[in-house]
Amino acid sequence: MSLRTVAIVGRPNVGKSTLFNRIVGERRSVVHETAGVTRDRIAETTDWAGHPFILLDTGGIIPFGEADGQFDKLVTAVAQDAIAEADLVLFLVDGKVGPMAWDEAIARDLRRSGKPVILAVNKVEKPVEELTVHEFYSLGLGEPHGISSLHGLGVGDLLDEVVKEFPTHQVETPCDCRVAILGRPNVGKSSLLNILTGTENALVSEIPGTTRDSIHTDLKWHGKTIRLIDTAGLRRKARVQEAIEVFSNMRTVRSLEQCDIVVFVVDAEAGAVAQDAKIAGLIHDAGKGVVVVFNKWDLIGDKETNTHRAVWDKFTQSVPFLGYAPWFTGSALTRQRTGRVMEMVWEVHEQRRKRVPTAAFNTFLEKIVQIQQPRAHRGGLGKIYYGTQIEKEPPTFILSVNDPRFFARNYLRYINNQIREEFGFTGNRIFVKLKPH
């Protein structure tokens, strides 16, 4: 049985993200005193009293008649999407200010939706404030539950009410591969996510920096469950002006840590810039599998037979350490070659899980040492006794040697390149470690 989905909704700045973080037990959503910080829908699987469920955090809903900005309308539309998807809606209001016109407008829409709704009155932290809870009966959504998201007061009782009608035996579909979509702001990451999932989970606009949080979406692909993570675009620290952007960068790095494979999106028209090299460095250092997508290929004029190769060659000049990545050009706008994304991701994932038998690896080592022996380095001549693969994901080999100091970096690079040529590991960094015999 699939997991039930609960969406937290409400007008801006009522504490939705604080409640989300309180329930899931970690600071996943961006929380800030600035209204309207949460722009995208955030999803997390959590559990209460033996009832697992998916919790959605959304941006603040602004009634369409009141919304006067591009982001207001986009955020409201995404939140309404979340309501349509949810099995139960947790409507959060602000107990310190009492019912407002926007609350009443949202309540009307929720009643029309026909979804089960639980009304939570937030910021009720003193006994005298509990009296204001009763004012929210006027919204016509049944009994209001007074809570404090910040301090956790009443949240347990609220969750008891949330899971009361949920079935007790639920099994979450396992995830076969976790994929993070990374890149600079405004290179088309969210557009690519929307194409892959066939939904409008992420905000898409031409304004850089629209996505501030990471969004998790499970995708069924040829019988496999792929967890896609669209992330806030990484910016240079010098351009991070708001504290909110700092939080978003942290979450992007966390998404990188949690994923197996990265789809690294680069603007084909602009080419690789310094920030692309920094992002590539993070991917390489983390040892993640990687597929490079040169997006916005439709904007490149006067394309010739070798234009694709010229773009890749120019990229590897700026980012030489990602030369092992499979790549292709495409367009999220026209959907050109976007079907290749998951094919390449799964190829890299399978290569990542490959294990080389120890006997075959040592036969290989003998062969490559005969072709090119270590040269004298730091007063000694390196000798390899044997080797074995000690880890998958990422592929990691350890060589037993006489002294690690006697091996120059270029010889280790030679071994690394030969391993890749012999055994593959497409799209994955190969780690070669030395230990004294």
Wavefront OBJ file of the C-alpha trace (Angstrom):
o trace
v 0.000 0.000 0.000
v 1.402 3.419 -0.915
v 2.210 5.958 1.760
v -0.342 8.612 2.648
v 0.607 12.195 1.804
v 0.062 15.163 4.132
v 0.472 18.729 2.836
v 1.114 21.667 5.167
v -0.488 24.784 3.702
v -1.310 28.315 4.797
v -0.603 31.930 4.004
v 3.008 33.178 4.171
v 4.926 33.417 7.442
v 2.636 31.370 9.700
v 5.368 28.829 10.565
v 4.800 26.044 8.019
v 8.474 25.233 7.554
v 9.099 25.311 11.302
v 6.319 22.767 11.767
v 7.690 20.670 8.891
v 11.144 20.604 10.493
v 9.644 19.782 13.882
v 7.754 16.775 12.470
v 10.551 15.308 10.334
v 13.135 15.930 13.050
v 15.657 17.867 11.011
v 16.058 21.299 9.474
v 15.157 20.378 5.878
v 13.117 23.445 4.977
v 14.560 26.934 4.903
v 13.283 28.777 7.986
v 13.683 32.532 8.152
v 11.757 35.441 9.577
v 11.320 36.865 6.070
v 7.844 36.094 4.719
v 7.674 33.917 1.625
v 11.001 32.137 2.079
v 9.675 28.691 1.134
v 8.962 28.916 -2.583
v 9.006 25.260 -3.585
v 7.289 22.175 -2.301
v 9.498 20.060 -0.020
v 8.755 16.369 0.584
v 10.039 14.036 3.274
v 9.023 10.602 4.527
v 8.435 10.610 8.266
v 6.711 8.479 10.891
v 4.399 8.963 13.838
v 3.214 6.209 16.180
v 4.055 3.508 13.655
v 2.353 5.315 10.776
v 4.821 6.345 8.034
v 3.659 9.104 5.703
v 4.998 11.654 3.229
v 4.972 15.229 4.488
v 4.884 18.149 2.039
v 5.949 21.667 2.958
v 4.716 24.389 0.607
v 5.201 28.066 -0.026
v 2.642 30.479 1.369
v -0.690 30.572 -0.454
v -1.816 34.001 -1.591
v -5.380 34.114 -2.972
v -5.192 34.739 -6.717
v -7.114 37.975 -6.375
v -4.438 39.295 -4.003
v -1.318 37.916 -5.716
v 0.412 40.724 -7.557
v 3.854 39.284 -8.251
v 5.172 36.526 -10.488
v 6.453 34.495 -7.556
v 3.217 34.930 -5.578
v 1.248 33.284 -8.382
v 3.820 30.554 -8.998
v 4.142 29.616 -5.339
v 0.373 29.580 -4.869
v -0.056 27.363 -7.926
v 2.531 24.864 -6.648
v 0.875 24.827 -3.201
v -2.510 24.148 -4.792
v -0.874 21.321 -6.743
v 0.288 19.855 -3.435
v -3.258 20.060 -2.054
v -4.578 18.147 -5.052
v -1.942 15.460 -4.521
v -2.390 15.156 -0.733
v -4.547 12.636 1.106
v -4.880 15.065 4.019
v -4.265 18.800 4.345
v -2.796 20.393 7.463
v -3.962 24.014 7.344
v -1.761 26.230 9.522
v -2.853 29.662 10.765
v -1.299 32.250 13.073
v -2.814 32.338 16.572
v -1.138 35.626 17.491
v -3.002 37.649 14.856
v -6.310 35.741 14.708
v -8.314 34.864 11.567
v -7.479 37.017 8.551
v -9.186 37.534 5.201
v -6.534 35.414 3.462
v -7.170 32.571 5.931
v -10.871 32.715 5.123
v -10.189 32.657 1.362
v -7.875 29.635 1.712
v -10.429 27.891 3.952
v -13.104 28.354 1.263
v -10.838 26.740 -1.337
v -10.041 23.864 1.005
v -13.731 23.196 1.679
v -14.365 23.129 -2.089
v -11.478 20.689 -2.634
v -13.245 17.988 -0.650
v -9.945 16.976 0.976
v -9.825 16.039 4.681
v -8.486 19.108 6.499
v -7.038 19.486 9.999
v -6.828 23.056 11.265
v -3.748 23.914 13.362
v -3.409 27.263 15.140
v 0.305 28.028 15.476
v 2.240 30.284 17.888
v 0.029 29.404 20.864
v 2.686 29.498 23.581
v 0.965 30.993 26.647
v -2.229 29.965 28.445
v -3.822 33.326 27.675
v -3.238 32.734 23.942
v -5.242 29.494 24.036
v -8.408 31.615 24.160
v -7.707 32.894 20.628
v -7.808 29.329 19.258
v -11.618 29.294 19.455
v -11.821 32.269 17.099
v -10.796 29.961 14.247
v -14.012 27.946 14.420
v -15.266 30.728 12.123
v -13.257 29.180 9.244
v -15.716 26.289 9.117
v -13.070 23.558 9.175
v -13.960 21.885 12.439
v -12.016 21.911 15.694
v -8.860 24.067 15.677
v -5.798 22.571 17.404
v -3.544 25.000 19.250
v 0.188 24.310 18.840
v 3.611 25.913 18.939
v 5.794 24.684 16.081
v 8.797 26.452 17.552
v 8.555 24.845 21.000
v 6.765 21.629 20.062
v 3.723 22.322 22.246
v 0.664 20.337 21.142
v 2.425 18.908 18.074
v 2.191 15.336 19.358
v -1.574 15.607 19.861
v -1.867 17.165 16.398
v -0.008 14.247 14.817
v -2.222 11.781 16.662
v -5.141 13.424 14.870
v -3.282 13.399 11.528
v -2.584 9.644 11.512
v -5.822 8.593 13.224
v -7.432 7.348 10.002
v -4.235 6.091 8.334
v -3.852 2.323 7.793
v -1.345 0.688 10.128
v 0.482 -1.463 7.570
v 2.199 0.573 4.881
v 5.299 -0.202 2.897
v 7.296 2.505 1.170
v 8.611 1.642 -2.263
v 12.392 1.277 -1.976
v 14.631 3.622 -3.910
v 17.032 2.006 -6.392
v 19.083 5.098 -7.174
v 19.255 8.670 -5.841
v 19.948 11.350 -8.429
v 20.752 15.010 -7.713
v 20.351 17.623 -10.432
v 23.127 20.184 -9.877
v 24.300 23.312 -11.630
v 24.530 27.068 -11.450
v 21.332 29.088 -11.055
v 19.155 29.417 -14.157
v 20.723 26.662 -16.271
v 17.456 24.699 -16.551
v 17.598 22.211 -13.666
v 13.961 22.613 -12.638
v 12.759 22.442 -16.244
v 14.646 19.179 -16.658
v 13.117 17.802 -13.449
v 9.625 18.675 -14.656
v 10.221 16.878 -17.960
v 11.544 13.761 -16.240
v 8.652 13.568 -13.776
v 5.930 14.866 -16.054
v 4.716 17.232 -13.319
v 5.246 20.814 -12.231
v 6.981 19.971 -8.945
v 9.543 22.763 -9.212
v 9.025 26.423 -9.977
v 10.290 27.406 -13.416
v 11.026 31.011 -14.280
v 13.653 33.010 -16.126
v 14.787 34.697 -12.919
v 17.992 33.151 -11.492
v 17.717 31.693 -8.011
v 14.055 30.652 -8.107
v 14.685 27.267 -6.472
v 15.823 27.684 -2.892
v 15.234 24.207 -1.465
v 15.866 20.644 -2.589
v 12.846 18.754 -3.888
v 12.642 14.957 -3.778
v 10.506 13.191 -6.359
v 10.321 9.417 -6.926
v 10.178 8.378 -10.579
v 9.317 4.946 -11.934
v 11.639 4.086 -14.805
v 11.676 0.610 -16.395
v 10.566 -0.977 -13.143
v 13.144 0.954 -11.094
v 12.458 3.653 -8.523
v 14.683 6.673 -9.138
v 14.659 9.430 -6.517
v 15.237 12.758 -8.259
v 16.516 15.745 -6.311
v 16.268 19.183 -7.890
v 18.447 21.603 -5.967
v 18.918 25.296 -5.512
v 21.561 26.551 -7.942
v 24.987 26.894 -6.368
v 26.251 30.464 -6.335
v 29.686 31.879 -5.673
v 30.001 32.913 -2.026
v 30.666 36.484 -3.096
v 27.218 36.596 -4.677
v 25.366 35.105 -1.724
v 23.728 38.265 -0.445
v 20.963 36.905 1.755
v 21.172 34.473 4.661
v 18.489 32.496 2.838
v 20.844 31.889 -0.107
v 23.484 30.586 2.326
v 20.973 28.065 3.678
v 20.135 26.993 0.124
v 23.809 26.406 -0.720
v 24.123 24.233 2.374
v 21.150 22.162 1.271
v 22.574 21.780 -2.213
v 25.789 20.397 -0.743
v 23.736 18.075 1.480
v 21.853 16.819 -1.581
v 25.206 16.033 -3.171
v 26.218 14.072 -0.094
v 22.973 12.081 -0.107
v 22.832 11.168 -3.809
v 24.437 8.369 -5.821
v 24.535 10.055 -9.238
v 24.694 13.720 -10.231
v 23.156 15.128 -13.391
v 25.397 18.154 -13.837
v 23.574 20.744 -15.950
v 25.732 23.272 -17.813
v 24.543 26.177 -19.941
v 25.668 25.224 -23.463
v 25.375 28.809 -24.688
v 27.425 30.360 -21.864
v 29.874 27.463 -21.581
v 31.709 26.474 -18.429
v 32.515 29.312 -16.032
v 34.428 29.418 -12.751
v 31.395 28.370 -10.723
v 30.876 25.307 -12.935
v 34.438 24.254 -12.141
v 33.745 24.641 -8.418
v 30.590 22.549 -8.624
v 32.454 19.922 -10.658
v 35.143 19.910 -7.974
v 32.535 19.173 -5.300
v 31.161 16.285 -7.370
v 34.632 14.871 -8.031
v 35.780 15.190 -4.400
v 32.612 13.458 -3.194
v 33.215 10.548 -5.579
v 29.710 10.675 -7.022
v 28.729 9.241 -10.363
v 28.129 12.013 -12.880
v 26.407 12.703 -16.191
v 27.007 16.102 -17.833
v 24.110 17.686 -19.725
v 24.776 20.745 -21.878
v 21.334 22.367 -21.767
v 19.911 25.152 -23.980
v 21.367 23.548 -27.104
v 18.496 25.100 -29.045
v 20.075 28.529 -28.484
v 23.304 27.577 -30.252
v 23.283 28.929 -33.794
v 25.213 27.751 -36.864
v 25.837 24.272 -35.480
v 28.229 22.097 -37.445
v 29.191 18.424 -37.285
v 31.933 19.017 -34.715
v 30.127 21.623 -32.609
v 29.190 19.038 -29.965
v 32.792 17.909 -29.587
v 34.051 21.501 -29.482
v 31.725 22.254 -26.558
v 32.967 19.199 -24.649
v 36.647 19.949 -25.407
v 36.216 23.503 -24.164
v 34.487 22.192 -21.036
v 37.282 19.726 -20.218
v 39.835 22.514 -20.578
v 38.102 24.292 -17.694
v 37.169 21.106 -15.836
v 39.849 18.517 -16.732
v 39.096 16.228 -13.784
v 35.602 15.310 -15.094
v 36.903 13.848 -18.332
v 35.484 10.445 -17.323
v 31.875 11.711 -17.380
v 29.463 10.708 -20.154
v 27.859 13.772 -21.708
v 25.396 14.965 -24.282
v 23.766 18.159 -25.522
v 20.046 18.816 -25.295
v 17.289 21.267 -24.530
v 14.804 21.155 -21.677
v 12.745 23.720 -23.594
v 12.333 21.643 -26.768
v 12.873 18.288 -24.966
v 15.667 17.513 -27.408
v 17.551 14.386 -26.240
v 16.145 14.636 -22.681
v 15.171 10.965 -22.991
v 18.854 10.077 -22.726
v 19.182 11.400 -19.190
v 17.830 8.371 -17.347
v 19.546 5.936 -19.730
v 22.919 7.454 -18.920
v 22.126 7.759 -15.213
v 21.322 4.067 -14.976
v 24.438 3.098 -16.959
v 26.605 5.109 -14.560
v 24.749 3.595 -11.593
v 25.403 0.032 -12.796
v 29.059 0.820 -13.480
v 29.285 2.265 -9.985
v 28.158 -1.030 -8.447
v 30.639 -3.161 -10.393
v 33.168 -5.286 -8.485
v 36.386 -6.610 -10.045
v 37.465 -10.093 -8.855
v 40.772 -9.964 -6.976
v 42.436 -12.568 -9.207
v 41.502 -10.659 -12.371
v 42.702 -7.392 -10.854
v 46.123 -8.796 -9.926
v 46.566 -10.299 -13.386
v 45.777 -6.832 -14.735
v 48.313 -5.203 -12.374
v 51.091 -7.524 -13.538
v 50.320 -6.637 -17.157
v 50.354 -2.856 -16.743
v 53.504 -2.900 -14.576
v 55.311 -4.827 -17.306
v 54.204 -2.204 -19.826
v 55.301 0.724 -17.655
v 57.239 0.211 -14.445
v 57.409 2.808 -11.650
v 60.315 5.199 -11.886
v 62.535 6.181 -8.994
v 60.790 8.747 -6.819
v 61.830 10.347 -3.532
v 64.873 8.152 -3.172
v 63.293 4.783 -3.906
v 61.708 2.546 -6.510
v 58.075 1.618 -5.958
v 56.987 -1.998 -6.030
v 53.416 -3.331 -6.109
v 52.852 -6.683 -4.386
v 49.109 -7.136 -4.919
v 45.841 -5.223 -5.054
v 42.125 -5.619 -4.490
v 38.892 -3.663 -4.765
v 37.781 -2.812 -1.233
v 34.645 -0.764 -1.972
v 31.931 -0.070 -4.501
v 30.041 3.207 -4.821
v 32.556 4.737 -5.448
v 34.912 2.082 -6.840
v 37.938 2.006 -4.552
v 41.085 -0.101 -4.935
v 43.922 -0.601 -2.489
v 47.452 -1.575 -3.538
v 49.890 -3.219 -1.171
v 53.303 -1.632 -1.921
v 56.774 -1.411 -0.444
v 56.480 2.317 0.347
v 53.731 4.747 -0.778
v 56.273 7.569 -0.941
v 58.029 5.935 -3.900
v 55.023 6.349 -6.194
v 54.782 9.597 -8.137
v 51.371 11.120 -8.793
v 51.657 10.642 -12.534
v 52.221 6.889 -12.054
v 49.085 6.648 -9.907
v 47.263 8.504 -12.674
v 48.584 5.921 -15.125
v 47.198 3.091 -12.969
v 43.874 4.891 -12.641
v 43.574 5.389 -16.396
v 44.469 1.766 -17.082
v 41.836 0.547 -14.609
v 39.224 2.626 -16.411
v 40.333 1.382 -19.822
v 40.238 -2.262 -18.691
v 37.183 -2.360 -16.424
v 35.072 0.665 -17.342
v 33.448 2.415 -14.367
v 31.924 4.934 -16.779
v 30.994 8.221 -15.143
v 32.622 7.351 -11.825
v 35.760 8.558 -10.139
v 38.121 5.665 -9.334
v 39.987 5.854 -6.045
v 43.394 4.132 -5.809
v 44.916 3.939 -2.341
v 48.333 2.692 -1.261
v 49.294 0.878 1.930
v 52.759 -0.319 2.968
v 53.185 -4.101 2.868
l 1 2 3 4 5 6 7 8 9 10 11 12 13 14 15 16 17 18 19 20 21 22 23 24 25 26 27 28 29 30 31 32 33 34 35 36 37 38 39 40 41 42 43 44 45 46 47 48 49 50 51 52 53 54 55 56 57 58 59 60 61 62 63 64 65 66 67 68 69 70 71 72 73 74 75 76 77 78 79 80 81 82 83 84 85 86 87 88 89 90 91 92 93 94 95 96 97 98 99 100 101 102 103 104 105 106 107 108 109 110 111 112 113 114 115 116 117 118 119 120 121 122 123 124 125 126 127 128 129 130 131 132 133 134 135 136 137 138 139 140 141 142 143 144 145 146 147 148 149 150 151 152 153 154 155 156 157 158 159 160 161 162 163 164 165 166 167 168 169 170 171 172 173 174 175 176 177 178 179 180 181 182 183 184 185 186 187 188 189 190 191 192 193 194 195 196 197 198 199 200 201 202 203 204 205 206 207 208 209 210 211 212 213 214 215 216 217 218 219 220 221 222 223 224 225 226 227 228 229 230 231 232 233 234 235 236 237 238 239 240 241 242 243 244 245 246 247 248 249 250 251 252 253 254 255 256 257 258 259 260 261 262 263 264 265 266 267 268 269 270 271 272 273 274 275 276 277 278 279 280 281 282 283 284 285 286 287 288 289 290 291 292 293 294 295 296 297 298 299 300 301 302 303 304 305 306 307 308 309 310 311 312 313 314 315 316 317 318 319 320 321 322 323 324 325 326 327 328 329 330 331 332 333 334 335 336 337 338 339 340 341 342 343 344 345 346 347 348 349 350 351 352 353 354 355 356 357 358 359 360 361 362 363 364 365 366 367 368 369 370 371 372 373 374 375 376 377 378 379 380 381 382 383 384 385 386 387 388 389 390 391 392 393 394 395 396 397 398 399 400 401 402 403 404 405 406 407 408 409 410 411 412 413 414 415 416 417 418 419 420 421 422 423 424 425 426 427 428 429 430 431 432 433 434 435 436 437
